[in-house]
Structure formats: C-alpha cells, structure tokens
C-alpha cells in the first residue's frame, strides 16, 4: 500500500514538472518572436477611375530581409493575394475600398498598412454633383482640356479650377481627379509657367475686386476686405459620390449665385504630399504679390460666409488657380 502511494506521488510530481517545463518552453518560444523594422509602403492614388487598373508594390520592411507580402482588398477579392506586386482592376461602380498590405516572416510579428481608395466617374454630374453648368466653354490648345467659364461683369472666370499638368500637383496626388478638381500650384509655379491658357491670366487684385462687385450686387470692395457674405455666394453645395463636400453650417449656405462653383479641396505644400483642410477650406491665388517672398490668396472656410484674403510664402503653399480674361466684347 505504501509502495502504491509512493508511485502515485512520483507520477504526480512528474506531471507537474512536465507542465512547468511546457509553460517555460512556450514562454521562451513567445519571447523569440520579434517586431519587424520599417513601415510598409505602397503607391496607390486615393482616387481612381471606375474600371481603372493599378499596379501596387509593397516595400518598406527593413528587418527581416526575407518577408512575404499578402494583400487584402475586400469588395474586390474574396481571398488574399500572396505576392509583393499586384495588379488590380477596380470595379465599374462608385465606392470606397480598403487596400491592406501585410508582411509575414517566421518568428516575427506581422505588420500591415492600409489605405482607402475611392472610385470616381469624371463625366458631368456623375461623381461630382451640385454644380452649376455653364454653356460657355474654351479648350486649352496645349493639352486639349476643356474649361467652362462664367461671365461676371467685364470678365470671364473659369467656373472650375485650372488643371494644367505642366506644373503643380493633382488633388491628393490622384491624376484621375484632374478633370473635376484641377491642380494645386505654388505662387511661383502659377506665375512663372504661364499656367493659364493663351488669352487668360491668373487674377490680379483688380480682377478679384471686380468679382466682388458682381457677387455683392454692385458694392465696390477692396481686395483686403473680408468680403462678408461673398464666400457663401461663390461656393457650391456639392456632393462627391453622394457625400456632401462642405460640412453643414448655418452661416454658409453655399448659394453659388453666379455659378463660380467653389469647392472645399483644402491645400497642400511643396515639401509634402499630404493635403490639409479637406472639406473645410478652398484657396485660390491672386497674381498680386505682397513682397518679394510672399503672395496673396483668397479662401473660403465652411463655417463662415465671408471670402477673406491672406498671404504666404510663394514657394510653400500650393493652392488652386481660377483663370480670368477680359470679356471679348469689353475690349
């Protein structure tokens, strides 16, 4: 009887020791897992056309050297794609998709990066709705791009942003948006590259003051004034893929009185690809400089009805351009 108890005690002790050793081994195995060095990057525009095909290559993991990349794109692919480079055709529909690239390696924790991609249709009144469509049209001989314009007093104004690709960058670095949103230029880029089509110019202080007179119903306003109420009269209550672009504010109703079609596309800078003020601000250059290093621009903020001016470094801020010309019958 005592011998039997002894063997039971030995067996129990062995089981406890084995359990402890197993736990320790598991802890050691967990401790051997390490974090990867570096951040996954891949180049894909924020906006693409319907049915557009995009090739993406994942990179950025520094350590370990040997990693496996896997792509996840719900709504386009049911399964993941195990490769470093993928070619994806986006669907023939409007919507947003999350593209995720994930890196794997033995004994390392995985890491991933995601970006939203939105499909758009740049034909009139498809993705972008709520604008006034002018029947007046000019074609830029340099690239064949067509621009609609409105006549305000003695001046003709683009009713959309300039999208000449000889300088500047497209909205959110997405070339597909050029027809809808135009490009963004520093003051120097706008003034030194003849960005406007032949016969058109970047508006001067005097051109802007002429626009203010029309928007205000005849009141003469100085360029340096805040132009109370004119931001509301110049901006359009537009929608992108059925999502409102200007946030609601009772102080800015976006009546778009003459079809100038101002949109809240924000701004960017020459040293970064990031855009700031999206859906909150719209900014447009004046050709008049403040001094040797600074240029003027006008802007609209979603929560106020005015259309004030400001100034900044000529080579830093990138803003939109509205080209203008003296109406031919006024010459």
Buried (B, 14 or more C-beta within 10 A) or exposed (E): EEEEEEEEEEEEEEEEEEEEEEEEEEEEEEEEEEEBEEEBEBEBBBBBBBEBEBEBBBBBBEEBEEBEBBBBBEEBEEEEBEEBEBEBEBEEEBEEBEBBBBBBBEEBEEBBBEBEBBBBBBEEEEBBBBBBEBEEEBEBEEEEBEBBBBBBBEBBBBBBBBBBEEBBBBBBBBBBBBBBBBBBBBBBBBBEEBBBBEEBBBBBBEBBBBBBBBBBEEEEBEBEBBBBBBBBBBBBBBBBBEEBBBEEBEEBBBBBBBBBBBBBBBBBBBEEEEBEBBBBBBBBBBBBBBEEEBBBBBBBBBEBBBBBBEBBBBBBBBBBBBBBBBBEEEE
